[in-house]
Amino acid sequence: MALLSWTIQNFKSFRDPATLLFTRKGELKPDADPLKTAALFGTNGSGKSNFLASFRVVAGAAKAEGKEGALAEPFLLDSVSRRKPSRFEGVLTLPGLPGFWRYSIELSQGAGAPVSETLETSSDGETWVLVFHRDRTGAKFPGLAPEEAKPLEDAAGAGAAVLSLASRTANPALRALQDFFRSMRVCSDEMPLDDAFTLPKDFFHRKEERESLTRYLSAMDSGVFSLMLKRGTGSVLSRLLVMRRAPDGKLYSLPIACESAGIRKMLTLYATLQETLRNGGFAAVDGLNSGLHPGIVRAIFALFANPESNPKDAQLLFISHDATGLQEKSLESREVWFAKKDPCGCSSLVRLTDLGKKAAKKAGVKREKAYLDGTFIPVPDRDAFFGLSGIETISLVTAGKKKEKGKGKKKDK
């Protein structure tokens, strides 16, 4: 099972169709070789996180079995787009099934029920055969046997996404498609509040799981000795504590909130990376290299690239504005994408290999430098920040309070 391409349109800052390919070449061929990793870089506000959010929307549609469904957010900067639905499309290979499978769904801002939903299949990536299509006028299932379609017809007519109902049918393609999107893991760049972390199921009932996480954290901080669960009672939640050895040889337990940003980042990523590598599937991580040493990021890339540590061909998309990730030599040019936004607020994607042979040949520090100096995509105008100390500022306050005006001090010459 692998994702080969992902296209979104009229979603947040992406007004026009934007496609990110997970194939080594731009065409769908029977011998397509899916990429295990891909990276999306861009400046602040370029649309990177909006692209990541599109995966969360469709994953939500796969889990919701009622009209409440997932809501989309159209491009709002023109009057036509804001009235149209958002569109999402993925082309995949499914386990044990030949050919390619193309799933698309349109969602509106005001209603959870899909505007339309389609599944097609193809043996060559060119000629597509309809498996099912539904819109607000009805549904048809030409690619399903009558007994496979029957459980879906009434529920789909009531407004639920067919993708969310696949467990009701015996059709292997629909069930595999649902499993893919339901198991999709999307990790934002935000640190969890307090001590709230997602850990693997039965984590504290299996010694090998606890030891695995301890080794994982010790790779960053050798002072981590072990982990302990302080169980809560009633409305008090259980808390994960880190056991550390002090200079006097004694062990002390510290709450996660006292740990460094790097340790908390590693904990945030642990369940996502472990479950993806163990079970296969797709993970999208915002800010993977934020707060982590480049050597740790390199080790994560290696885990996905190595068939021994990634036996089920799991895939990782990471999103970042940190240029140091471009120094990673194991990251091929065809795996590198950029997000950019035009003056009208429209985001778009471009692949490094589409910027010319000269750009594609850059690697390591040279690739990072070309990104920072604007060779690949436009970057912020650094000169615009030099005048900050002389700009008039206004402090916006709540209603009923006086606005404070001030003038910054000018830089001495």
MOBELDA-V714070 format. One record per residue. N is the residue number from 1. RES is the residue in one letter. PHI is phi as a letter, one per 30 degrees, with the letter a starting at -180 (none if undefined). Layout:
BEGIN
n-><N;N>
res-><RES;RES>
phi-><PHI;PHI>
END
This chain:
BEGIN
n-><1;2;3;4;5;6;7;8;9;10;11;12;13;14;15;16;17;18;19;20;21;22;23;24;25;26;27;28;29;30;31;32;33;34;35;36;37;38;39;40;41;42;43;44;45;46;47;48;49;50;51;52;53;54;55;56;57;58;59;60;61;62;63;64;65;66;67;68;69;70;71;72;73;74;75;76;77;78;79;80;81;82;83;84;85;86;87;88;89;90;91;92;93;94;95;96;97;98;99;100;101;102;103;104;105;106;107;108;109;110;111;112;113;114;115;116;117;118;119;120;121;122;123;124;125;126;127;128;129;130;131;132;133;134;135;136;137;138;139;140;141;142;143;144;145;146;147;148;149;150;151;152;153;154;155;156;157;158;159;160;161;162;163;164;165;166;167;168;169;170;171;172;173;174;175;176;177;178;179;180;181;182;183;184;185;186;187;188;189;190;191;192;193;194;195;196;197;198;199;200;201;202;203;204;205;206;207;208;209;210;211;212;213;214;215;216;217;218;219;220;221;222;223;224;225;226;227;228;229;230;231;232;233;234;235;236;237;238;239;240;241;242;243;244;245;246;247;248;249;250;251;252;253;254;255;256;257;258;259;260;261;262;263;264;265;266;267;268;269;270;271;272;273;274;275;276;277;278;279;280;281;282;283;284;285;286;287;288;289;290;291;292;293;294;295;296;297;298;299;300;301;302;303;304;305;306;307;308;309;310;311;312;313;314;315;316;317;318;319;320;321;322;323;324;325;326;327;328;329;330;331;332;333;334;335;336;337;338;339;340;341;342;343;344;345;346;347;348;349;350;351;352;353;354;355;356;357;358;359;360;361;362;363;364;365;366;367;368;369;370;371;372;373;374;375;376;377;378;379;380;381;382;383;384;385;386;387;388;389;390;391;392;393;394;395;396;397;398;399;400;401;402;403;404;405;406;407;408;409;410;411;412;413>
res-><M;A;L;L;S;W;T;I;Q;N;F;K;S;F;R;D;P;A;T;L;L;F;T;R;K;G;E;L;K;P;D;A;D;P;L;K;T;A;A;L;F;G;T;N;G;S;G;K;S;N;F;L;A;S;F;R;V;V;A;G;A;A;K;A;E;G;K;E;G;A;L;A;E;P;F;L;L;D;S;V;S;R;R;K;P;S;R;F;E;G;V;L;T;L;P;G;L;P;G;F;W;R;Y;S;I;E;L;S;Q;G;A;G;A;P;V;S;E;T;L;E;T;S;S;D;G;E;T;W;V;L;V;F;H;R;D;R;T;G;A;K;F;P;G;L;A;P;E;E;A;K;P;L;E;D;A;A;G;A;G;A;A;V;L;S;L;A;S;R;T;A;N;P;A;L;R;A;L;Q;D;F;F;R;S;M;R;V;C;S;D;E;M;P;L;D;D;A;F;T;L;P;K;D;F;F;H;R;K;E;E;R;E;S;L;T;R;Y;L;S;A;M;D;S;G;V;F;S;L;M;L;K;R;G;T;G;S;V;L;S;R;L;L;V;M;R;R;A;P;D;G;K;L;Y;S;L;P;I;A;C;E;S;A;G;I;R;K;M;L;T;L;Y;A;T;L;Q;E;T;L;R;N;G;G;F;A;A;V;D;G;L;N;S;G;L;H;P;G;I;V;R;A;I;F;A;L;F;A;N;P;E;S;N;P;K;D;A;Q;L;L;F;I;S;H;D;A;T;G;L;Q;E;K;S;L;E;S;R;E;V;W;F;A;K;K;D;P;C;G;C;S;S;L;V;R;L;T;D;L;G;K;K;A;A;K;K;A;G;V;K;R;E;K;A;Y;L;D;G;T;F;I;P;V;P;D;R;D;A;F;F;G;L;S;G;I;E;T;I;S;L;V;T;A;G;K;K;K;E;K;G;K;G;K;K;K;D;K>
phi-><none;a;d;c;a;b;b;b;a;h;b;h;d;c;d;c;e;b;b;c;c;c;c;d;c;d;c;d;b;e;c;e;c;d;d;d;b;a;b;c;c;l;d;e;i;d;j;e;d;d;d;d;d;d;d;d;d;d;d;d;d;d;c;c;c;b;d;d;h;c;c;c;b;d;d;c;c;b;d;d;d;d;c;c;d;d;b;b;b;b;c;b;c;c;d;i;b;d;i;c;b;c;c;b;b;c;b;c;d;c;b;d;d;d;d;a;a;b;b;b;b;b;c;b;i;c;c;c;c;d;c;a;b;b;b;d;c;l;b;b;b;d;c;c;d;e;d;d;d;e;d;c;d;d;d;d;d;d;j;d;d;e;e;d;c;e;d;d;c;c;d;d;d;d;d;d;d;d;e;d;d;d;c;d;c;b;c;d;d;d;d;d;d;h;c;d;b;c;b;e;e;i;e;c;c;b;d;d;d;d;d;d;d;d;d;d;d;d;d;c;b;d;d;d;c;a;b;b;c;c;d;c;b;i;d;d;d;d;b;c;c;c;d;b;c;d;e;d;j;d;c;b;c;b;d;e;d;d;d;d;d;d;d;d;d;d;d;d;d;e;d;d;d;d;d;d;d;d;c;i;j;b;b;b;b;d;i;e;c;d;i;c;d;e;d;d;d;d;d;d;e;d;d;d;d;d;d;d;d;b;d;c;h;d;b;b;c;c;b;a;c;d;d;d;d;d;d;d;d;d;d;d;e;d;c;c;b;b;c;b;b;d;d;d;i;c;d;a;c;b;d;e;d;d;c;j;d;d;d;d;d;d;b;i;d;d;d;d;d;d;d;d;c;i;d;d;b;d;b;e;d;d;d;d;d;d;c;e;d;c;d;d;c;b;d;d;b;d;e;j;c;d;d;c;c;a;b;d;d;d;d;d;c>
END
